Amino acid sequence: MNNVTLLFPAPQKRVMQIVFNRAEIAIIMGLYGRFVSAGLLKDYAIRMDVDEARFAAFQRAAERPNFEIVKRPELARKQGAYALIGIGGTVLKRGHDLFGTCQILERRLMKAVNLS
């Protein structure tokens, strides 16, 4: 009689994962698609962890990424939730807006395409 069986056990705490939402993915994949059509990129990877979400774009699959777009919501009030990271791991730009943060890449793409 001392054994208590719970019919509905308490739900266990789930670890939340940081993800890119649909609008962010649309911006990122649009930019990536323009780089692919220019022949500058060929592969990408997306990693979503507990503390950050990361999109990495590669010229070849076996190399380091040409750039990475990182989303860290914990930095949203300080430096901005988004960071654009270059080849050597240097932070090229931080911002509160993903589109504004990726404007550096748009300029690079325009320079690469207009080399006629």
C-alpha positions as a Markdown table, in Angstrom:
| # | Residue | x | y | z |
|---|---|---|---|---|
| 1 | Met | 0.0 | 0.0 | 0.0 |
| 2 | Asn | 3.0 | 2.3 | 0.3 |
| 3 | Asn | 3.8 | 2.3 | -3.4 |
| 4 | Val | 2.4 | 5.2 | -5.3 |
| 5 | Thr | 2.1 | 5.0 | -9.0 |
| 6 | Leu | 1.7 | 8.2 | -11.0 |
| 7 | Leu | -0.8 | 7.9 | -13.8 |
| 8 | Phe | 0.6 | 11.0 | -15.5 |
| 9 | Pro | 4.3 | 11.5 | -14.6 |
| 10 | Ala | 5.6 | 15.1 | -14.5 |
| 11 | Pro | 7.1 | 16.1 | -17.8 |
| 12 | Gln | 10.8 | 16.3 | -17.8 |
| 13 | Lys | 12.5 | 19.6 | -18.5 |
| 14 | Arg | 13.4 | 19.8 | -22.2 |
| 15 | Val | 16.6 | 21.6 | -23.3 |
| 16 | Met | 15.6 | 24.3 | -25.8 |
| 17 | Gln | 17.6 | 24.5 | -29.1 |
| 18 | Ile | 18.4 | 27.7 | -30.9 |
| 19 | Val | 17.2 | 27.6 | -34.5 |
| 20 | Phe | 16.9 | 29.9 | -37.5 |
| 21 | Asn | 13.2 | 30.8 | -38.2 |
| 22 | Arg | 11.7 | 30.7 | -41.6 |
| 23 | Ala | 12.4 | 34.3 | -42.4 |
| 24 | Glu | 16.0 | 34.0 | -41.4 |
| 25 | Ile | 16.4 | 30.8 | -43.5 |
| 26 | Ala | 14.9 | 32.6 | -46.5 |
| 27 | Ile | 17.4 | 35.5 | -46.2 |
| 28 | Ile | 20.4 | 33.1 | -45.7 |
| 29 | Met | 19.4 | 30.7 | -48.5 |
| 30 | Gly | 18.7 | 33.6 | -50.9 |
| 31 | Leu | 22.2 | 34.9 | -50.3 |
| 32 | Tyr | 23.7 | 31.5 | -50.5 |
| 33 | Gly | 21.9 | 30.8 | -53.8 |
| 34 | Arg | 23.3 | 34.0 | -55.3 |
| 35 | Phe | 26.9 | 32.9 | -54.3 |
| 36 | Val | 26.3 | 29.5 | -55.8 |
| 37 | Ser | 25.0 | 30.9 | -59.1 |
| 38 | Ala | 28.1 | 33.1 | -59.3 |
| 39 | Gly | 30.3 | 30.0 | -58.8 |
| 40 | Leu | 31.8 | 31.1 | -55.5 |
| 41 | Leu | 30.3 | 28.5 | -53.1 |
| 42 | Lys | 29.3 | 24.8 | -53.5 |
| 43 | Asp | 28.3 | 23.5 | -50.0 |
| 44 | Tyr | 26.8 | 24.6 | -46.7 |
| 45 | Ala | 26.2 | 23.2 | -43.2 |
| 46 | Ile | 23.8 | 24.2 | -40.5 |
| 47 | Arg | 24.4 | 23.5 | -36.9 |
| 48 | Met | 21.8 | 24.2 | -34.2 |
| 49 | Asp | 22.9 | 23.9 | -30.5 |
| 50 | Val | 21.7 | 24.9 | -27.1 |
| 51 | Asp | 23.4 | 28.2 | -27.2 |
| 52 | Glu | 23.7 | 29.1 | -30.9 |
| 53 | Ala | 22.7 | 28.4 | -34.4 |
| 54 | Arg | 25.3 | 28.5 | -37.1 |
| 55 | Phe | 25.2 | 28.5 | -40.9 |
| 56 | Ala | 28.6 | 27.8 | -42.6 |
| 57 | Ala | 29.2 | 28.2 | -46.4 |
| 58 | Phe | 32.0 | 26.4 | -48.1 |
| 59 | Gln | 33.8 | 26.7 | -51.5 |
| 60 | Arg | 34.7 | 23.0 | -51.3 |
| 61 | Ala | 33.3 | 20.5 | -48.7 |
| 62 | Ala | 36.7 | 19.6 | -47.3 |
| 63 | Glu | 37.8 | 23.2 | -46.5 |
| 64 | Arg | 37.2 | 25.8 | -43.8 |
| 65 | Pro | 34.0 | 27.8 | -44.3 |
| 66 | Asn | 34.3 | 31.0 | -46.3 |
| 67 | Phe | 31.9 | 32.7 | -43.9 |
| 68 | Glu | 29.6 | 31.8 | -41.1 |
| 69 | Ile | 26.4 | 33.4 | -39.9 |
| 70 | Val | 25.8 | 32.9 | -36.2 |
| 71 | Lys | 22.7 | 33.5 | -34.2 |
| 72 | Arg | 23.1 | 33.9 | -30.4 |
| 73 | Pro | 20.0 | 35.2 | -28.8 |
| 74 | Glu | 21.7 | 35.7 | -25.4 |
| 75 | Leu | 23.7 | 38.6 | -27.0 |
| 76 | Ala | 20.6 | 40.3 | -28.5 |
| 77 | Arg | 20.5 | 43.2 | -26.0 |
| 78 | Lys | 24.3 | 43.7 | -26.0 |
| 79 | Gln | 26.0 | 43.3 | -29.4 |
| 80 | Gly | 23.2 | 41.9 | -31.4 |
| 81 | Ala | 22.0 | 38.4 | -31.9 |
| 82 | Tyr | 23.7 | 37.9 | -35.3 |
| 83 | Ala | 27.3 | 37.8 | -36.2 |
| 84 | Leu | 29.1 | 37.4 | -39.5 |
| 85 | Ile | 32.4 | 35.5 | -39.1 |
| 86 | Gly | 35.0 | 35.4 | -41.8 |
| 87 | Ile | 37.5 | 32.8 | -43.0 |
| 88 | Gly | 40.0 | 33.1 | -40.1 |
| 89 | Gly | 37.4 | 33.2 | -37.4 |
| 90 | Thr | 37.4 | 37.0 | -37.3 |
| 91 | Val | 34.1 | 38.7 | -36.6 |
| 92 | Leu | 33.3 | 40.9 | -39.7 |
| 93 | Lys | 30.1 | 42.4 | -38.3 |
| 94 | Arg | 27.6 | 42.1 | -35.5 |
| 95 | Gly | 24.0 | 43.3 | -35.5 |
| 96 | His | 20.5 | 43.1 | -34.3 |
| 97 | Asp | 19.2 | 42.6 | -37.9 |
| 98 | Leu | 20.2 | 39.6 | -40.0 |
| 99 | Phe | 19.7 | 41.4 | -43.3 |
| 100 | Gly | 21.8 | 44.4 | -42.2 |
| 101 | Thr | 24.5 | 42.1 | -40.9 |
| 102 | Cys | 24.8 | 40.2 | -44.3 |
| 103 | Gln | 25.2 | 43.4 | -46.3 |
| 104 | Ile | 29.0 | 42.9 | -46.3 |
| 105 | Leu | 28.5 | 39.7 | -48.2 |
| 106 | Glu | 26.2 | 41.4 | -50.7 |
| 107 | Arg | 29.0 | 43.9 | -51.5 |
| 108 | Arg | 31.5 | 41.0 | -52.0 |
| 109 | Leu | 29.1 | 39.3 | -54.3 |
| 110 | Met | 28.7 | 42.4 | -56.4 |
| 111 | Lys | 32.4 | 42.8 | -56.7 |
| 112 | Ala | 32.9 | 39.2 | -57.7 |
| 113 | Val | 30.2 | 39.3 | -60.3 |
| 114 | Asn | 31.1 | 42.6 | -61.9 |
| 115 | Leu | 34.7 | 41.6 | -62.9 |
| 116 | Ser | 34.1 | 41.8 | -66.6 |
